[in-house]
Amino acid sequence: MTKTILRALAGETLPVPPIWMMRQAGRYLPEYKATRAEAGDFLSLCYNPELATEVTLQPLRRYGFDAAILFADILLLPQALGADLWFVTGEGPRLSTVTTQADFDKLGRGEMIHDTLSPIYQTVRNLSKRLPENVTLIGFAGAPWTVATYMIAGQGTKDQGPAHALKAENRPLFEALIERLTEGTIDYLSEQVKAGAEVVKIFDSWAGSLKGEDFRRYALEPARIITKELKARFPGLPVIAFPREAGEGYIGFHEATGADCVAIDNSVTPEWAAEHVQVSGCVQGNLASSHMVTGGEDLVRETRRVVEAFRNGPHIFNLGHGITPDADPENVQLMIDTVRGG
Ligand SMILES: Cc1c2[nH]c(c1CCC(=O)O)Cc1[nH]c(c(CCC(=O)O)c1C)Cc1[nH]c(c(CCC(=O)O)c1C)Cc1[nH]c(c(C)c1CCC(=O)O)C2
């Protein structure tokens, strides 16, 4: 029997939607915090195949999700291209910046990324052996634009100002970076698939800050190129695209990129997304992650609302964004029981 996630990705409408959760292995789980403490810091955990496999499996043991997502980070690719990367506790990621041609010229390309990323492929191989047979293994990478926003600013930003500034001031350099990341993402995801990833997801967390023609050129077009090349290399590989906060940009995203599924954040209602996006194919989402903190009747009502809105087409239940560290693990169970039990 084909796995439920793969059936939904193939366009099937299921009586109960399969479910997984962005950041399902994360700091809201005490067992994650324990393994992370054992690893030392976050990056050491990402590059330790044994421990990264363990944290990927933790939420499956606790909840029985229908998918596992590789434990890694979207910023490992820039690191593999030669950027310095570190995490400041309580603040987030820091990278050496790329704002000049000289910075760009220092980046590597091609096969060299695999030297750094080989432990990640080992985690994928471990998982593909150890996952329960009904569970789908999802690999992932950041989308070029989102990864570029971190590389240009050297950190996370509220409005992606530095990336927009570079785009305005030195478009050829900005576009060269997007191209380099597009190429690197294809190579990175290809190795994940060879190692056993059954689906890949492209996280474009900051797609919503690209407007008009910029959205088409730097969110949609890279997603189209990556999807097309991966499907040429691996016929039938399902692709999930997540152009977060795309708003009206979600409309037609399946057709324009060739992605099998479009993940929806919670800045749009599920009813709107069913009418405008699910008509084009499978959707994933879109319960607000704040319900994992607050729980109660609101969680149950809004979970039912998402299931109901998407019930007439292919749907993978998920949050609209990653679960946060202050979430209560019991609320996750309540969400799953509500999705599966009605
Ligand atoms: C922008 C972005 C990043 N990483 C990611 C994105 C895109 C998705 C999104 O918007 O959430 C994607 C990501 N990050 C992580 C995963 C693993 C798979 C999953 O469970 O979804 C995935 C898919 C693990 C992680 N990535 C990170 C954690 C927390 C690390 C820890 O244990 O301290 C996890 C579990 C760290 C991280 N990594 C990044 C940030 C901004 C942070 C937060 C820093 C902080 O909160 O201290 C970059």
The ligand as an SDF file (V2000), in Angstrom:
LIG
                    3D

 48 52  0  0  0  0  0  0  0  0999 V2000
   14.8990   30.4610    7.8140 C   0  0  0  0  0  0  0  0  0  0  0  0
   15.2150   29.0120    8.1010 C   0  0  0  0  0  0  0  0  0  0  0  0
   16.3130   28.5120    8.8620 C   0  0  0  0  0  0  0  0  0  0  0  0
   16.1900   27.1440    8.8890 N   0  0  0  0  0  0  0  0  0  0  0  0
   15.0770   26.7580    8.2090 C   0  0  0  0  0  0  0  0  0  0  0  0
   14.4730   27.8980    7.6740 C   0  0  0  0  0  0  0  0  0  0  0  0
   13.2760   27.9080    6.7480 C   0  0  0  0  0  0  0  0  0  0  0  0
   12.0080   27.5750    7.4230 C   0  0  0  0  0  0  0  0  0  0  0  0
   11.5530   28.5940    8.4130 C   0  0  0  0  0  0  0  0  0  0  0  0
   11.2710   29.7250    8.0050 O   0  0  0  0  0  0  0  0  0  0  0  0
   11.4320   28.2120    9.5860 O   0  0  0  0  0  0  0  0  0  0  0  0
   14.5850   25.4100    7.9380 C   0  0  0  0  0  0  0  0  0  0  0  0
   14.8040   24.3660    8.9490 C   0  0  0  0  0  0  0  0  0  0  0  0
   15.4640   24.4140   10.1410 N   0  0  0  0  0  0  0  0  0  0  0  0
   15.4160   23.2020   10.7370 C   0  0  0  0  0  0  0  0  0  0  0  0
   14.7400   22.3030    9.8910 C   0  0  0  0  0  0  0  0  0  0  0  0
   14.6440   20.8270   10.1700 C   0  0  0  0  0  0  0  0  0  0  0  0
   13.4810   20.1400    9.7520 C   0  0  0  0  0  0  0  0  0  0  0  0
   12.1910   20.4780   10.4610 C   0  0  0  0  0  0  0  0  0  0  0  0
   11.9640   19.9480   11.5760 O   0  0  0  0  0  0  0  0  0  0  0  0
   11.3220   21.1710    9.8930 O   0  0  0  0  0  0  0  0  0  0  0  0
   14.3220   23.0280    8.7810 C   0  0  0  0  0  0  0  0  0  0  0  0
   13.4870   22.5930    7.5920 C   0  0  0  0  0  0  0  0  0  0  0  0
   15.9840   22.8470   12.0460 C   0  0  0  0  0  0  0  0  0  0  0  0
   16.3150   23.9420   12.9860 C   0  0  0  0  0  0  0  0  0  0  0  0
   16.9580   25.1000   12.6900 N   0  0  0  0  0  0  0  0  0  0  0  0
   17.1720   25.8070   13.8370 C   0  0  0  0  0  0  0  0  0  0  0  0
   16.6420   25.0790   14.9360 C   0  0  0  0  0  0  0  0  0  0  0  0
   16.7280   25.4750   16.3940 C   0  0  0  0  0  0  0  0  0  0  0  0
   18.1380   25.1720   16.8040 C   0  0  0  0  0  0  0  0  0  0  0  0
   18.3410   24.8570   18.2540 C   0  0  0  0  0  0  0  0  0  0  0  0
   18.1860   23.6750   18.6390 O   0  0  0  0  0  0  0  0  0  0  0  0
   18.7080   25.7810   18.9770 O   0  0  0  0  0  0  0  0  0  0  0  0
   16.1140   23.8970   14.4110 C   0  0  0  0  0  0  0  0  0  0  0  0
   15.4990   22.7580   15.1720 C   0  0  0  0  0  0  0  0  0  0  0  0
   17.9080   27.0900   13.9240 C   0  0  0  0  0  0  0  0  0  0  0  0
   17.5860   28.1000   12.9130 C   0  0  0  0  0  0  0  0  0  0  0  0
   17.8530   27.9840   11.5620 N   0  0  0  0  0  0  0  0  0  0  0  0
   17.4160   29.1230   10.9230 C   0  0  0  0  0  0  0  0  0  0  0  0
   16.8800   30.0050   11.8990 C   0  0  0  0  0  0  0  0  0  0  0  0
   16.2970   31.3670   11.6060 C   0  0  0  0  0  0  0  0  0  0  0  0
   16.9880   29.3520   13.1310 C   0  0  0  0  0  0  0  0  0  0  0  0
   16.4530   29.8420   14.4470 C   0  0  0  0  0  0  0  0  0  0  0  0
   17.5040   30.2740   15.3900 C   0  0  0  0  0  0  0  0  0  0  0  0
   17.0060   30.1230   16.8020 C   0  0  0  0  0  0  0  0  0  0  0  0
   15.7880   29.9570   17.0270 O   0  0  0  0  0  0  0  0  0  0  0  0
   17.8730   30.1240   17.6800 O   0  0  0  0  0  0  0  0  0  0  0  0
   17.4360   29.2920    9.4730 C   0  0  0  0  0  0  0  0  0  0  0  0
  1  2  1  0
  2  3  2  0
  2  6  1  0
  3  4  1  0
  3 48  1  0
  4  5  1  0
  5  6  2  0
  5 12  1  0
  6  7  1  0
  7  8  1  0
  8  9  1  0
  9 10  2  0
  9 11  1  0
 12 13  1  0
 13 14  1  0
 13 22  2  0
 14 15  1  0
 15 16  2  0
 15 24  1  0
 16 17  1  0
 16 22  1  0
 17 18  1  0
 18 19  1  0
 19 20  2  0
 19 21  1  0
 22 23  1  0
 24 25  1  0
 25 26  1  0
 25 34  2  0
 26 27  1  0
 27 28  2  0
 27 36  1  0
 28 29  1  0
 28 34  1  0
 29 30  1  0
 30 31  1  0
 31 32  2  0
 31 33  1  0
 34 35  1  0
 36 37  1  0
 37 38  1  0
 37 42  2  0
 38 39  1  0
 39 40  2  0
 39 48  1  0
 40 41  1  0
 40 42  1  0
 42 43  1  0
 43 44  1  0
 44 45  1  0
 45 46  2  0
 45 47  1  0
M  END
$$$$
